Amino acid sequence: MKVDLALRSDQELARFQSHPNEWYVRTARRILQERAAAGQDLGPAHQILREMLVDDTDVRHRLRALWTLHATGGLDEPARLQLLGDPSPEVRAWSVRLLVDDGPPSDTAIGRLSAMAYDGPSGDRSPLVRLYLASAMQRIPVEKRWEMAMGLFNGAPADLDADQTRLIWYGVEPLVAADPFRAWGRLMHSRNARLHRFLARRMVEKDLGAMMPAVLGAISEAGLESSPTIPRSILDGVLEAVAGRKRVEMPKWWPDIPKPMVAKGDAEIRAKLAALGLLFGDPAAEAGLRAVVEDRGADVGSRQFAMRNLVDRRAAGLPPVLFRLLDDEAMRAPAIRALAAFNDPKTPATLLKRYPNLTPAERDDAIATLASRPAWARAMIEAIDSRTIPRRDVSTTIARQVLAFGDGKLTEAMEKAWGSLRPTARDKAPLIAKYHAILADRRLPPANLARGRLLFGRMCGQCHRLYGEGGDLGPDLTGSDRANPDYILQNVLDPSASVGKDYTMTTVATVDGRLISGIVREQTPASLVIQSATDRVTIPREDVEVIKPSSVSMMPEGQLDPLTPREIRDLFAYLAIARPLRRD
C-alpha cells in the first residue's frame, strides 16, 4: 500500500517520532522541517514533541523529539540550557552540540558549558558528554575558551583514549599559541601524559629560549619519585619540538636545572635529559649517551634511544662505535641503518664483509644503507656482480633510488649487474593470467597458512598491517578486498597505477651526498621526517639540498617473481583469511 506522509497533519507527523519504522521517523521530520521553513505555525506539533522529550521513557524517542524541535525552530537557547541538566547523558550531550551548532553560543551558555567541563561536583562526569564538550570547545571564541579548556584539560583521565585526547588538544592549542605562559600555568595539572607532551612541545616550538626553563622547571615539581610518567612525557614533547636541530646554544640556566632532576629521575628520564644536553653541546651528556650505547648490560630500548639521538645530532666520531655494534646482535640492525647518516668511506667494505651472515631483515637494512650514497651504491653493484649480494635481494625501489642519482655510469653499471627498469606495462593481462593459472592449478598441494604468514611477514609485513600485525608505511590491508585475487594481483603487479596521496614516494638529497627515498611523515620549520621501507629518518632542513616528489609507489614491482608456485598459493591463501590466524 502506498504511503504519503505529506498528507498527514503536523500533530501526526510529530507523533511519528516514536514510530518503530525509521523511514516514518525521518520522513516525518523532513516534512515538518519543510513546513517550518515555509513559515507554517507548528505550535501544536511542538507541544507534542516537548511532551515526548520530557515524558517518554525511551531515550531514542526523546532524542528524535529533540532533533525535530531543533530542525523546526522549536528549541530556543533557554530550552537547550535547561536540557544540560537532563538525567540522560545522551540528551545532555546533544544539548551541548545544539548549543554551538548555529554559531558561537552566548556568554551564559559558555559559562554553563565551562562549569560542566570541570572535574568536580558541578562538572559532568559522563565520558559521552565530555566528548561532546571537547568537540564544542572549538566553536567557542578563543578568548572565551580558557575556563572550559582548563576543565577538560586538567580533568582528562590518564587513560583517556587517543582520539578524545587529541580532540581536547585541538581546542586548547590556540590558547597556547596566544599566551603560552598563561597556558602553562593553568594547564599543567592534568593527569594525562599525552596532553602534557602536546603542551610541552607546542610551548617550546613557540619560543625555545623563553619557554624551555618553565617547561623543564616543572619536571622537578611533577613528582618524579612517585609518578615519572608525566615528566617523561614532558621531556618527550621537548625533544619532539627540537627534532631536526643540530645544535642550540647552551642556555645559561642549563647547568643548574638537570642536577636535581637527574638525582631524582629514573633511567629513562636521565637518558632524555642527556639527549637534550646533547643538543646544547654538553660534553657530559654526549659521553653519557655513548656509554649507554656501548653498554651491553643496559636495556636495549635505552641503548637504541641513546644511539638515535647521537645519530640525529651527527655526533663526531660515531661511525667506529657503530662498526663495533655490528657484532652486537641486539644493536646490529639499528647500527646498519644509522651508518647511512655518516659519509664514512669504510662503511661499504664493513657491511659487505658481514653481508653473508646477516638475517634477511638486516640484509634489507644493509642494502638500503649502501644505496644511499653514489660511492657506496657502486660498491653494492660490484657485490651484485660478484654474487656477494644475490640479485633477488635488491628490490625495484632500491634500483630506482640508484637511478635517481642521475649518474650515467652508475645507471649503466646497475642495469648490467641487476637489470633494466622497464616502464610500468599498461597491459598486465598476461601476467594476471599467469598467476591465475598458478592459483587454480589443482596439482599443487593445499595452501599452508602458516607458511603464508611467514611469507607475508617477509614480503608485505614491513609496510602493511593485517589484523594489527605489520608496519604502517603502506595502507592497512585488513579491510581491503583481499579475498579477490584480481584485486591483489592488480595492486602487486602494477602498484604505481593508483597511488594515494599519503603513499606517494619522495626522494630527498642531502648536502653531504645522501639520498633518502620514502614517504614524508612530518614537516616542521626545522626538520623533515621521511619514513623509508627500513627506517624513520629525521633530516635537518639545513641539510636538505633537493626534494623531489614522485608519482611512483613505494611498493616495488616484481615481488612475486622470486616465489615458487607453491609459495604464491600459500601467500594468497593467507591474505584472504577472514579472521586472524591463531598462533600455536
Buried (B, 14 or more C-beta within 10 A) or exposed (E): EEEEBEEBEBBEBBBBBBBEEEEBBBBBBBBBBEBBEEEEEBEEBBEBBBEBBEEBEEBEBBBBBBBBBBBBEBBEBEBBBEBBEBEBBBBBBBBBBBBBEEEEBEEEBBBBBBBBBBBEEEBBEBEBBBBBBBBBBBBBEBEBBBBBBBBBBBBBBEEBEEEBBBBBBBBBBBBBBBBBBEBBEBBBBBBBBBBBBBBBBBBBBBEBEEBBBBBBEBBBEBEBEEEBBBBBBBBBBBBBBBBBBBEBEEBEEBEEBBEEBBEBBEEBBBBBBBBBBBBBBBEEBBEBBBEBBBEEEBBEEBBBBBBBBBBBBBBEEBBEBBBEBBEBEBBBBBBBBBBBBBBBEEBBEBBBEBBEEBEEBBBBBBBBBBBBBBEBBBBBBBBBBEEBBEEEBBBBBBBBBBBBBEBEEBBEBBBEBBBEBEEBEEEBEEBBEEBEEBBEEEEBEEBBBEBBBBBBBEBBBBBBBBEEBBBEBBBEBBEBEBEEBEEBBBBBBBBBEEBEEEBBBBBBBBEEBBBBBBBBBBEBEBBBBBBBBBBBBBBBEEBBEEBEEBEBBBBBBBBBEEBEBBBBBBBBBBBBBEEEBEEE
